[in-house]
Amino acid sequence: MIKLPLFLLVMGIRDLTIQQQEAIVNVRALLELRKQFNILESGMSKFLKRWVEQGGVPKVHKSGCPHYTSCLFDRKVFRLSRVNPRLTAVDIARDLCDAQNPKPSVRTIRRRLQAAGLNGRRPVKKPIISTKNRTACVEWAKAHKD
């Protein structure tokens, strides 16, 4: 429940100007967002202070260089990897190389895949079991279950 200032309660809701009504709605929305995202009041006030000082979206300094690849290119890499999980980063780089896009390094593609949680794995070595041997194993297991 939002605590309204005493002068608003005394004035009555009908006497509020449009700017005051919008301010009340904005404050209520901010309080709900603060609760929803579990942000402390001090964090919210620092954000709003930066917002006012910088005149819009706060520009937070980011360290490091910007990404060489675009979001669209990254999605293509993810799609290729999900369609065929056995493709290596070298194969993906070979598939995505064309005249318009310069070829990114294999290391770059590997970093994008790792950032998406698609880490390289070696397939498990298993003996190949034919259908004849498989049915024989099942029959033996059923015969010896007791």
C-alpha positions as CSV (number, residue, x, y, z in Angstrom):
1,M,0.0,0.0,0.0
2,I,1.4,3.4,-1.0
3,K,1.4,6.1,1.6
4,L,0.1,9.3,0.1
5,P,1.3,12.6,1.5
6,L,-1.2,14.3,3.9
7,F,-1.8,17.3,1.6
8,L,-3.0,14.9,-1.2
9,L,-5.5,13.4,1.2
10,V,-6.7,16.8,2.3
11,M,-6.9,18.1,-1.3
12,G,-8.9,15.2,-2.6
13,I,-8.3,13.2,-5.7
14,R,-10.6,15.4,-7.9
15,D,-8.5,18.6,-7.2
16,L,-5.2,17.1,-8.5
17,T,-3.7,18.5,-11.7
18,I,-2.8,16.2,-14.6
19,Q,0.9,16.5,-13.7
20,Q,0.2,15.5,-10.1
21,Q,-1.8,12.5,-11.2
22,E,0.9,11.4,-13.6
23,A,3.5,11.8,-10.8
24,I,1.4,9.6,-8.5
25,V,1.0,6.9,-11.2
26,N,4.8,7.0,-12.0
27,V,5.7,6.7,-8.3
28,R,3.3,3.8,-7.9
29,A,4.8,2.1,-11.0
30,L,8.3,2.6,-9.6
31,L,7.4,1.1,-6.3
32,E,5.9,-1.9,-8.0
33,L,8.9,-2.3,-10.2
34,R,11.2,-2.0,-7.2
35,K,9.4,-4.8,-5.5
36,Q,9.2,-6.9,-8.6
37,F,12.9,-6.7,-9.4
38,N,13.9,-6.8,-5.7
39,I,15.9,-3.5,-5.9
40,L,16.7,-1.5,-2.8
41,E,15.4,2.0,-2.5
42,S,19.0,3.4,-2.6
43,G,19.7,1.6,-5.9
44,M,16.5,3.0,-7.4
45,S,17.3,6.6,-6.2
46,K,20.8,6.3,-7.7
47,F,19.4,5.2,-11.0
48,L,16.9,8.0,-11.1
49,K,19.6,10.5,-10.1
50,R,21.8,9.4,-13.0
51,W,18.8,9.4,-15.3
52,V,18.1,13.1,-14.5
53,E,21.8,14.1,-14.7
54,Q,22.4,12.4,-18.1
55,G,19.1,13.3,-19.6
56,G,17.7,9.9,-20.4
57,V,19.2,6.4,-20.4
58,P,22.1,6.3,-18.0
59,K,25.4,5.7,-19.9
60,V,27.3,3.1,-17.9
61,H,31.0,2.7,-18.9
62,K,31.6,-0.7,-20.3
63,S,35.1,-2.1,-20.2
64,G,36.6,-4.0,-23.1
65,C,36.1,-3.7,-26.9
66,P,32.7,-4.0,-28.5
67,H,31.7,-7.3,-30.1
68,Y,33.1,-7.9,-33.6
69,T,30.0,-9.9,-34.6
70,S,26.4,-8.7,-34.7
71,C,23.5,-10.2,-32.9
72,L,22.2,-11.6,-36.2
73,F,25.5,-13.4,-36.8
74,D,25.5,-14.8,-33.3
75,R,22.0,-16.2,-33.8
76,K,23.1,-17.9,-37.0
77,V,26.0,-19.5,-35.1
78,F,23.6,-20.7,-32.3
79,R,21.2,-22.1,-34.9
80,L,23.8,-24.0,-36.8
81,S,25.1,-25.5,-33.5
82,R,21.7,-26.5,-32.3
83,V,20.7,-28.1,-35.7
84,N,23.8,-30.2,-35.8
85,P,25.5,-30.4,-32.4
86,R,28.5,-32.3,-33.9
87,L,29.7,-29.3,-35.9
88,T,32.9,-27.8,-34.6
89,A,33.7,-24.1,-34.5
90,V,35.9,-24.5,-37.6
91,D,32.9,-26.1,-39.5
92,I,30.6,-23.3,-38.4
93,A,33.1,-20.6,-39.5
94,R,33.4,-22.3,-42.8
95,D,29.6,-22.4,-43.3
96,L,29.0,-18.8,-42.4
97,C,31.8,-17.3,-44.5
98,D,30.6,-15.3,-47.5
99,A,31.6,-12.2,-49.4
100,Q,29.4,-9.8,-47.4
101,N,30.6,-10.9,-43.9
102,P,34.3,-11.1,-43.2
103,K,35.2,-14.4,-41.7
104,P,35.3,-14.2,-37.9
105,S,38.0,-16.2,-36.2
106,V,37.3,-19.7,-34.8
107,R,38.1,-18.4,-31.4
108,T,35.4,-15.7,-31.7
109,I,32.8,-18.4,-32.7
110,R,33.9,-20.6,-29.8
111,R,33.5,-17.7,-27.3
112,R,30.0,-17.0,-28.6
113,L,29.0,-20.6,-28.2
114,Q,30.5,-20.8,-24.7
115,A,28.6,-17.6,-23.7
116,A,25.4,-19.3,-24.8
117,G,26.2,-22.3,-22.7
118,L,27.0,-24.5,-25.7
119,N,30.3,-26.0,-24.7
120,G,32.2,-28.5,-26.7
121,R,31.8,-32.1,-25.7
122,R,33.3,-35.3,-27.1
123,P,30.9,-38.1,-27.9
124,V,31.0,-41.0,-25.5
125,K,32.6,-44.1,-27.0
126,K,30.2,-47.0,-26.9
127,P,30.4,-50.4,-28.5
128,I,28.0,-50.8,-31.4
129,I,25.4,-53.4,-30.5
130,S,23.5,-55.0,-33.3
131,T,19.7,-55.7,-33.0
132,K,20.4,-59.4,-32.8
133,N,22.8,-59.0,-29.8
134,R,20.4,-56.5,-28.2
135,T,17.5,-58.9,-28.3
136,A,19.8,-61.7,-27.0
137,C,20.8,-59.4,-24.0
138,V,17.2,-58.6,-23.2
139,E,16.2,-62.3,-23.3
140,W,19.1,-63.2,-21.1
141,A,18.2,-60.5,-18.6
142,K,14.6,-61.6,-18.5
143,A,15.6,-65.2,-18.0
144,H,18.0,-64.3,-15.1
145,K,16.0,-61.6,-13.4
146,D,15.3,-63.8,-10.4
